[in-house]
Amino acid sequence: MKKSRFVIAATATLFFCMSISTALAKERPKDITNAIRVVNEITAIKKDRIPSELLQSAKGIAIFPGASKSDFMVSGKSVSGILLAHDNEGMWSNPVFITLSGGTLGWQMVGEPMDIILVFKSNERVDAIIKDKLYMDIKVKIQPGPLVKNMKTPAKAEPKTEINSYVRARGAFADVSVASSTVQIDNAANDAFYGKQKISAGDIVSGKKENTSEEVKNLKRLLTEYAAGK
């Protein structure tokens, strides 16, 4: 009898956790809406903005809108966001839902909410996320990204850098890094958004499974225009 009660309780707990996970996954499309907001706001900046040249040569971009300090300081919490890969022809992939956790950002220097952007210059690091996750330890060359101080003289990134990080709060970019953070695929969110169980991030990026919603189209268009300097 005790064993039966234990099994029932364990099963109920499992279904409860699954229902919460599914409910949260269904909320994730808001990340695309918020990512569009982030790109629009950055595009509107006249100076101290991310150089368009950096996005032209980028292998991918991750956008984590509206993060709070507690998302990193509280154990077990993470920031939700999206990853888009960038191919050699300048095309952006459909979004892959991801999370960002941990890290040594230097929170005392940053206001909130924060918009965090990672610009990937290395296919290797994008592939690591697509396959499962990327831990940005000391082996990963990550540093705060350059900003265009004068639009007539584009800023140039340090060539050895693999990832440029940008943290923006209260309308300004902070000179801090997201080293030691972990970027990981959110499988439940991807399953819910693309309507397929156990869909792989590789299938999403390669175009085998697409979502052609207006918001997805809008986000890719905005990134393309930004990279073109429009």
C-alpha positions in Angstrom: 0.0 0.0 0.0 2.8 2.4 0.9 4.6 1.7 -2.3 1.4 2.3 -4.3 0.9 5.6 -2.6 4.5 6.5 -3.3 4.1 5.7 -7.0 0.8 7.7 -7.2 2.5 10.7 -5.5 5.5 10.5 -7.7 3.4 10.3 -10.9 1.3 13.3 -9.8 4.4 15.3 -9.1 5.8 14.4 -12.5 2.6 15.5 -14.3 2.5 18.7 -12.3 6.1 19.6 -13.3 5.4 18.7 -16.9 2.3 20.9 -16.9 4.3 23.8 -15.5 7.0 23.3 -18.1 4.5 23.2 -20.9 2.8 26.3 -19.7 6.1 28.2 -19.5 7.1 26.9 -23.0 3.9 28.4 -24.4 4.9 31.8 -23.1 8.2 31.8 -24.9 7.0 33.3 -28.2 7.0 36.6 -26.2 10.8 36.4 -26.4 10.5 37.0 -30.1 8.3 40.0 -29.6 10.7 41.3 -27.0 13.7 40.6 -29.2 12.1 42.7 -31.9 11.7 45.5 -29.4 15.4 45.2 -28.5 16.6 45.3 -32.1 14.3 48.3 -32.9 15.6 50.2 -29.9 19.3 49.5 -30.8 18.6 50.5 -34.4 17.3 53.8 -33.2 20.5 54.7 -31.3 22.5 57.3 -33.2 25.8 56.7 -31.4 27.3 54.1 -29.0 25.5 51.3 -31.0 26.6 47.8 -32.0 28.5 48.1 -35.3 26.6 46.8 -38.3 29.9 45.4 -39.6 29.9 43.0 -36.6 26.5 41.6 -37.5 27.6 41.3 -41.2 30.3 38.8 -40.3 28.5 37.2 -37.3 27.9 33.5 -37.2 25.0 33.9 -34.9 23.3 36.2 -32.4 21.6 35.5 -29.1 19.1 37.9 -27.6 17.9 37.7 -24.0 15.4 40.5 -23.4 14.4 41.9 -20.0 16.7 40.0 -17.7 16.9 40.8 -14.0 19.7 40.4 -11.5 17.8 37.7 -9.6 17.7 35.6 -12.8 21.5 35.1 -12.2 21.8 35.4 -8.4 19.2 32.9 -7.4 20.1 29.2 -7.8 18.2 27.4 -10.5 17.0 30.5 -12.3 17.8 31.5 -15.8 17.1 34.0 -18.5 15.1 33.0 -21.6 16.1 34.1 -25.1 16.5 33.1 -28.7 19.4 32.2 -30.9 19.5 32.8 -34.7 22.3 31.4 -36.8 23.8 33.5 -39.7 24.9 31.7 -42.9 27.6 32.7 -45.4 24.9 34.2 -47.7 23.7 36.6 -45.0 20.5 34.7 -44.2 19.3 34.4 -40.6 17.8 31.1 -39.4 14.5 30.6 -37.6 14.9 31.3 -33.9 16.0 28.6 -31.4 14.8 29.0 -27.9 17.6 29.0 -25.3 18.4 30.0 -21.7 21.3 31.8 -20.1 22.3 31.0 -16.5 25.2 31.7 -14.1 27.9 34.1 -14.9 30.0 36.8 -13.4 28.4 40.0 -14.8 29.4 42.5 -12.2 25.7 43.1 -11.3 26.4 46.1 -9.0 27.3 48.1 -12.1 24.2 47.4 -14.1 20.6 48.5 -13.7 17.6 46.4 -14.6 15.8 45.1 -16.6 18.7 44.2 -18.8 18.8 43.3 -22.5 21.7 40.9 -23.1 23.0 40.3 -26.6 25.7 37.8 -27.6 27.3 38.2 -31.1 29.1 35.0 -32.2 32.1 35.2 -34.4 32.9 31.5 -34.3 30.9 28.7 -35.9 32.3 26.4 -33.2 30.5 28.2 -30.4 27.2 28.4 -32.3 27.4 24.7 -33.1 28.1 23.9 -29.4 24.8 25.5 -28.4 22.9 23.9 -31.3 24.2 20.5 -30.2 23.2 21.1 -26.5 24.9 23.9 -24.6 27.9 26.2 -24.3 29.7 26.9 -21.1 31.6 30.1 -21.5 34.6 29.3 -19.4 38.1 30.6 -19.7 38.6 28.6 -22.9 36.0 30.7 -24.6 37.3 34.1 -25.7 34.4 36.4 -24.8 34.6 40.1 -24.1 32.3 43.2 -24.1 31.7 44.2 -27.7 32.8 47.4 -29.4 30.5 50.3 -30.0 30.3 52.8 -32.8 31.5 56.1 -31.2 31.5 57.9 -34.5 29.3 56.6 -37.3 31.9 57.8 -39.9 34.6 55.6 -38.3 33.3 52.1 -37.6 34.6 50.3 -34.5 36.6 47.2 -35.0 36.3 44.1 -32.8 39.4 42.3 -31.4 40.1 39.6 -34.0 40.7 36.8 -31.5 37.4 37.3 -29.8 34.9 34.5 -30.3 31.9 36.2 -28.7 31.1 39.8 -28.1 28.7 40.5 -25.3 26.5 43.5 -24.9 24.4 44.3 -21.8 22.1 47.2 -22.1 20.0 48.7 -19.2 18.3 52.1 -18.9 19.1 52.9 -22.5 22.9 52.5 -22.2 25.4 49.7 -22.7 27.4 48.6 -19.7 31.1 47.6 -19.9 30.6 44.2 -18.4 30.9 40.6 -19.5 28.9 37.4 -19.2 31.8 35.1 -18.8 31.2 31.8 -17.0 27.6 31.8 -18.1 26.0 28.8 -19.7 23.8 29.0 -22.8 21.5 25.9 -23.3 18.8 24.8 -25.6 15.2 25.0 -24.2 13.8 21.9 -25.7 10.2 22.3 -24.3 9.9 25.8 -25.7 11.1 24.6 -29.2 8.7 21.7 -29.2 5.8 24.0 -28.3 6.7 26.7 -30.8 7.3 24.4 -33.7 4.6 21.9 -32.9 6.8 18.9 -32.9 8.0 16.7 -30.1 11.8 16.4 -29.7 12.6 18.8 -32.5 16.3 19.4 -32.8 17.9 22.8 -32.8 19.8 21.6 -35.9 16.6 21.0 -37.8 15.4 24.5 -36.9 18.6 26.2 -38.0 18.9 24.2 -41.2 15.3 25.1 -42.1 13.9 21.5 -42.0 11.3 22.8 -39.5 10.1 26.3 -40.0 7.8 28.9 -38.4 6.8 31.6 -40.9 4.8 33.8 -38.5 4.9 37.5 -39.1 6.9 38.1 -36.0 9.7 35.7 -37.1 9.8 37.3 -40.5 9.9 40.7 -38.9 12.8 39.8 -36.6 14.9 38.3 -39.4 14.2 41.3 -41.6 15.3 43.7 -38.9 18.5 41.8 -38.3 19.2 41.7 -42.1 18.7 45.5 -42.4 20.8 46.2 -39.3 23.7 44.1 -40.7 23.4 46.0 -44.0 23.7 49.3 -42.2 20.1 50.4 -42.9 
